């Protein structure tokens, strides 16, 4: 059976994308199996201790890891992607009802409303969810199942974050409840905690809008400019479309992450990096427009969960016995005053980043 030239080009592009060298294809991203931990907020201590050691090792050496068998069904993510597509298809006047307000991080962001790279147009739709209140979500008659799908998914990601917080607490030599107490207000909607679930859709990019070369300083478009996340850590679920790149700690080279079906990526945030004196580094990352014509013609979907501590939380000083592996340096002890001052500066930095991004 013969194929047309366009079909041949599409097949060639797809095969090239599949053969792209990534951190995953080179086995450079640690994979952590959560098969016996799930999203139960009170899992077995022995399992959490093991996960904590693996998570600490991964974040201290690489700054990121892939979580598998995490208990969040792929069907939930796909349903959310579909709901976001339906929301993005609404008339602009209808979408405008849900635009993010200046005094809040909750709501819809049209392409261009959020800028990490001021030299390029950033092509993405975002819907931030900071409260699980039906009144703050798209109406049932506009996107029928948006709320019904968003709330259980947000609940699962919040619980998974709580499990990881317990694991990190063990790795830091703290009691498992210590970090949970610092993050008690996630998605409560009362302004006490900036954690958020973010729904992301990167629309297709017509070839004529970008040209044959999609990267470099002269290209006017990107999907998300380079930045490091500002909180404790970020969870990221994504579909099979590529584009996510990171700079590993100590490197100036952008490297493609790659896609592991069903996995959730976890990355260190800037606050955790500051808290651990950069023992757990926060990586710069970006989402680029794919170079292949076929890949550019497809949209990309993600669900991110940004885990932050409560605004008024008194974060504990990490003990010297925190490191469960011998290679990294030990933590520097701090008095309450100096430690509080350092974290206050980190909080001010996060607020500054927020203002600059949404300016």
C-alpha positions in Angstrom: 0.0 0.0 0.0 1.5 3.4 -1.0 1.4 6.4 1.2 1.1 10.1 0.3 4.0 12.5 0.7 2.2 14.2 3.7 1.6 10.8 5.4 5.2 9.9 4.9 6.4 13.3 6.4 4.0 12.8 9.3 5.3 9.3 10.0 8.9 10.5 9.7 8.3 13.3 12.1 6.6 11.1 14.6 9.4 8.5 14.5 12.0 11.3 14.9 10.1 12.6 18.0 10.0 9.1 19.4 13.8 8.8 19.0 14.6 12.2 20.5 17.2 11.9 23.2 15.8 12.9 26.6 16.9 12.7 30.2 14.4 9.7 30.5 15.8 7.9 27.5 19.3 8.3 29.0 18.0 7.0 32.4 19.0 10.2 34.1 15.8 10.8 36.0 15.2 8.8 39.2 12.0 6.8 39.1 10.2 6.3 42.5 7.6 3.6 42.8 4.7 4.5 45.1 2.9 1.2 44.6 2.5 0.6 48.4 1.8 4.1 49.4 -0.9 5.6 47.1 -2.7 8.7 48.1 -3.5 7.6 51.6 -2.7 10.4 54.0 -1.5 8.0 56.7 0.4 5.2 54.9 2.8 2.6 56.5 5.7 4.3 58.2 8.3 1.8 56.8 7.1 2.6 53.3 7.2 6.3 53.9 10.7 6.2 55.3 11.9 4.3 52.2 10.2 6.8 49.9 11.7 9.7 51.9 15.2 8.4 51.4 14.6 7.9 47.6 13.0 11.3 47.3 15.7 13.0 49.2 18.4 11.3 47.1 16.6 12.2 43.8 15.9 15.8 44.6 19.4 16.4 46.1 21.3 14.9 43.1 18.9 15.8 40.2 16.3 18.2 41.5 13.5 16.1 40.0 12.1 12.6 39.9 9.3 10.6 38.3 6.6 9.1 40.5 4.9 5.9 39.3 2.0 3.9 40.7 0.9 7.0 42.6 -2.7 6.0 42.7 -4.1 8.8 40.5 -6.0 7.3 37.6 -5.1 8.4 34.1 -8.8 8.6 33.3 -9.1 11.5 35.8 -6.4 13.4 34.1 -7.8 12.8 30.6 -11.2 13.9 31.7 -9.7 17.1 33.1 -7.8 17.8 29.9 -11.1 17.4 27.9 -12.9 19.8 30.3 -10.1 22.4 29.8 -10.4 22.0 26.0 -14.2 22.7 26.4 -13.5 25.7 28.5 -11.0 27.1 26.0 -13.6 26.7 23.3 -16.1 29.0 25.0 -16.7 32.5 23.7 -14.2 35.0 25.1 -17.1 36.9 26.8 -18.0 33.8 28.7 -14.4 33.0 29.6 -14.0 36.6 30.9 -16.3 35.8 33.8 -13.6 33.6 35.2 -10.5 35.7 34.6 -8.0 35.8 37.5 -8.6 38.8 39.7 -5.6 41.1 40.6 -5.9 40.2 44.3 -6.1 36.4 43.8 -4.3 33.6 42.0 -7.6 31.8 41.3 -9.1 31.8 37.8 -8.4 31.8 34.1 -5.4 33.3 32.4 -5.6 33.9 28.6 -2.4 33.5 26.5 -0.2 36.5 27.2 -1.6 37.3 30.6 1.3 35.5 32.3 4.8 36.1 31.1 8.0 34.4 32.2 9.9 35.4 29.0 9.1 39.0 28.1 10.9 38.8 24.8 8.4 36.2 23.4 4.7 35.6 23.2 3.8 32.7 25.5 1.2 30.4 24.0 -0.8 28.8 26.8 -4.2 28.8 28.5 -4.1 28.4 32.3 -6.8 27.8 34.9 -5.6 28.1 38.5 -7.6 26.5 41.3 -6.8 27.7 44.8 -10.2 26.9 46.4 -12.6 24.0 46.2 -15.7 26.2 46.1 -18.3 25.5 43.4 -19.1 29.2 43.2 -15.5 29.8 42.0 -15.7 27.3 39.1 -17.1 27.4 35.6 -20.9 27.1 35.6 -22.4 23.7 35.0 -24.2 24.8 31.9 -21.0 26.1 30.3 -18.6 23.2 31.1 -20.9 20.5 32.5 -18.4 18.3 34.3 -15.6 20.7 35.1 -16.2 20.9 38.8 -17.1 17.2 39.2 -13.7 16.3 37.6 -11.6 19.1 39.1 -12.4 18.5 42.8 -11.6 14.8 43.1 -8.3 15.4 41.1 -7.4 18.3 43.4 -8.1 16.1 46.4 -5.9 13.3 45.1 -3.0 15.7 44.3 -3.4 17.3 47.7 -3.2 13.9 49.4 -0.3 12.9 47.3 1.5 16.1 48.4 0.8 15.3 52.0 2.3 11.8 51.6 5.4 13.3 50.1 5.7 15.9 52.9 5.6 13.0 55.4 8.3 11.2 53.4 10.5 14.4 53.3 10.0 14.9 57.0 11.4 11.4 57.7 14.4 12.2 55.4 15.0 15.5 57.3 14.9 13.7 60.6 11.6 15.3 61.6 8.4 13.7 62.8 6.0 13.0 59.9 3.4 15.5 61.1 5.9 18.4 61.2 5.7 19.3 57.5 2.0 18.5 57.4 1.4 21.1 60.0 3.2 23.7 57.9 1.1 22.9 54.9 -2.4 22.6 56.5 -4.1 25.2 54.4 -3.7 23.8 50.9 -6.7 24.7 48.7 -8.7 26.0 51.6 -9.4 29.2 49.7 -9.1 31.4 52.8 -5.9 33.1 51.6 -3.7 31.4 54.3 -1.9 29.2 51.8 -0.9 29.9 48.1 -0.9 26.3 46.9 -2.8 25.8 43.6 -3.8 23.2 41.1 -3.1 24.6 37.6 -4.7 23.3 34.4 -2.6 24.0 31.3 -3.4 23.9 27.6 -0.8 24.8 25.0 -2.6 25.2 21.7 -1.2 23.9 18.4 1.2 26.3 16.6 0.7 26.6 12.8 4.0 26.2 10.9 3.6 29.6 9.2 3.6 31.2 12.7 6.9 29.9 13.7 8.9 28.8 10.7 11.3 25.8 10.3 13.3 26.6 13.4 11.3 26.9 16.6 14.0 27.8 19.1 16.5 30.5 19.6 16.4 34.2 20.5 14.9 35.2 17.2 11.8 33.1 17.5 8.8 35.2 18.6 6.9 32.3 20.3 7.3 29.9 23.1 4.9 27.9 25.3 6.4 28.8 28.7 9.4 30.9 29.4 12.3 29.8 31.6 11.7 29.9 35.4 12.0 28.0 38.6 8.9 27.2 40.7 8.6 29.2 43.9 7.1 26.8 46.6 8.0 23.6 48.4 7.7 21.3 45.4 5.6 20.9 42.2 3.8 17.9 40.9 3.3 17.7 37.1 1.2 15.3 35.1 1.3 15.7 31.3 0.1 14.1 28.2 2.4 12.6 25.6 3.3 15.8 23.8 6.8 17.0 24.4 8.4 20.4 25.0 9.4 20.4 28.7 13.1 21.1 29.2 15.2 21.6 32.3 18.7 22.8 33.2 20.1 20.3 35.7 21.9 21.7 38.7 25.3 23.1 37.7 24.6 22.9 34.0 23.8 25.7 31.5 22.4 23.2 28.9 18.7 22.8 28.2 17.7 19.1 28.1 14.4 17.5 27.1 12.8 15.7 30.0 10.8 13.1 28.0 7.5 11.4 28.7 6.8 8.4 30.9 3.2 7.3 30.5 1.2 7.5 33.7 4.1 9.1 35.7 4.0 12.3 37.7 7.1 14.5 37.8 8.1 16.1 41.1 10.4 19.1 41.2 12.0 21.1 44.1 10.6 24.6 44.6 12.7 27.7 45.4 11.4 27.8 49.0 12.5 24.3 49.7 15.8 25.0 48.0 16.4 28.1 50.3 15.2 26.1 53.3 17.8 23.4 52.7 20.6 25.9 51.7 20.2 24.6 48.1 20.9 21.0 49.1 17.7 20.3 47.2 18.1 22.6 44.2 15.2 24.2 42.3 15.7 23.7 38.6 15.1 26.2 35.8 12.7 24.8 33.3 10.7 25.9 30.3 8.2 24.5 27.7 9.4 25.1 24.1 7.5 24.8 20.8 8.3 21.4 19.3 10.6 21.5 16.3 8.6 18.9 14.3 5.7 20.0 12.1 3.5 17.1 13.3 4.3 17.9 17.0 3.6 21.6 16.5 0.2 20.8 15.1 -0.9 19.1 18.3 -1.9 20.7 21.6 -0.3 19.9 24.9 -2.0 19.4 28.3 -0.7 19.4 31.8 -2.0 19.4 35.4 0.4 21.0 37.9 0.1 21.1 41.6 2.1 23.8 43.4 2.6 22.8 47.0 3.3 25.8 49.3 3.6 26.1 53.1 1.0 28.2 54.9 1.9 31.9 54.9 2.2 32.1 58.7 3.8 28.7 59.2 6.8 28.6 61.5 9.0 26.3 59.4 11.3 24.2 61.6 15.1 24.3 61.4 16.3 21.1 59.7 18.5 19.0 62.0 22.1 18.0 61.2 21.1 14.3 60.9 18.8 15.2 58.0 20.9 13.7 55.2 20.1 9.9 54.8 22.9 9.5 52.3 26.6 10.4 53.0 27.5 12.3 49.8 25.7 15.6 50.2 27.0 18.2 52.7 25.2 18.6 56.0 22.7 21.3 56.8 24.0 24.5 58.5 22.3 25.1 61.8 20.4 28.4 62.3 19.1 30.2 65.3 15.4 30.9 65.3 16.1 34.5 64.4 18.4 34.0 61.5 16.3 31.1 60.1 13.1 33.2 60.3 14.9 36.1 58.6 16.1 33.8 55.7 12.6 32.4 55.1 11.1 35.8 55.3 13.4 36.9 52.5 12.3 33.8 50.5 8.7 34.7 51.0 9.3 38.2 49.8 11.1 36.8 46.8 8.0 34.6 46.0 5.7 37.7 46.2 8.1 39.6 44.0 8.1 36.8 41.4 4.3 36.8 41.5 4.0 40.5 40.8 6.6 40.3 38.0 5.0 37.3 36.3 1.5 38.8 36.3 2.5 42.4 35.5 
